[in-house]
C-alpha cells in the first residue's frame, strides 16, 4: 500500500498539459457527453412516464418538483465544481500530495450541507411549493415528489462529489458507467412504480432516489478500491477539516455555489410566474426546460472538459494551449446544438409528443420552437467561456457572473418580455434564454484581456 501511495498515479490521473488538444478534449468529453445524455434521459423519464400516466397535472408536478430539487443542489454543484478545478490545478502543478485532504474535506463539507438541507427543506416543503404558485391540480403529486427527493438529497450530493473527484483527475469514463447504471435502474423502477403500482409522482421520485443512491455507492466504492492509484489514503485524518484546504474550497466554492443558487433562484422566479398562468403553461414550461436540459447537459460536458484542461494548463503555466482549448469547445458545442436544432425544426410534434398526448399542452408547445433554438445557441457558446472562468480559478469573476446571469439579467429580461412586452408566459421563457448569453460575453471579454495568464487565482 505504501508503494502505491508514493508513485505517480498512472491510470486515473490524466495529464492535459501536452499532446493534441482536439483529441484530448474529444476523448475526455465523449464519456461526459454520453453521461449527460443519459442524465438527460434519466431526468426526462420521470416526466414522460408520469405525463403519460397521470396527465397534465402529473407533468406539472414533476416539472415543479424538478425545479425545486435543482435549486436545492446548488451547494453540491458549486463545491463539486470547485473541487474538480482545484484537483486539476494541483495535478497540473505537480502538487498531488494535497489531493487526499482536498477530497476528504470536500466530502465532509458537502455531506454536512446535505444533512442540514434535507431536514430544513423537508420542514419547509409546503411553503416552498406555495412560493412556486403550484397549481391546485398538481399540489398532491408535487408535494409527494418534492418530499421524497428531499429525503434522498444526500445521494445527489454524494454522486456530485465522486464524479467531480474523478473528472478533476482526468477520468470521465467511470462517471459515465455509474450514471449509465443509474439511468437504466431509474427507467426500470419508473415503469414498475408508476405504471405497475400506480404510485404516480411519488413512484417517480422514489425511483430517482434509489437510482441516485446506487450511482453514488458504485462511485464511492470505486474510489475506495482505487485510492492508491489516485494518491489518496482516505483515513480519518483526511476528513478532518484543514484550514488551508477549507480556505481554498471556500474561496472558489462559495462563488460557484452562489452562481448556481442565483441561477436556480431566478429560474424559480421565472417558473413561478409561468405557473401562475395555469396548469397548461406550467406543464408546457416543463417540456421547455427538459428539452433545454438536453442541450445544457451536452454543453456542460464541454464546460467540465474545458475547466479541467484549462485548470491543468494554467497550473502548469502552459498558457498558449488555453485559446485552442476554448475554441475547440466552441466548435464542438455549436456542432452538437446544430443537430439538436435541426431535429427540433424538422420533427417538433414528434419531440413534444414524447412527453404527453394532452392536446392543450401540445398546442401550447408549438410556440416553444424559436425560444428553444435561442436557448440551444446560448448554451453552446456560454459553457466554454464559463470553463475558462472556472478553470482559471477567478472567483471574483464568478461572483459577477452570479449576479448578472443569475439574478439581474434573467429576472430583468423575463419581466421585460413577459410583462412589459405583454408576451405572457412565453415571454418569461424568452427572458430565460436571452439571459443565458451573459456568461459568454463576460468570459470572452475576460479571454481577450489576457488576465487569465496569471497565477493570481491559482489555488496554492
Order of alpha helices (4+ residues) and beta strands (2+ residues): alpha-alpha-alpha-alpha-alpha-alpha-alpha-alpha-alpha-alpha-alpha-alpha-alpha-alpha-alpha-alpha-alpha-alpha-alpha-alpha-alpha
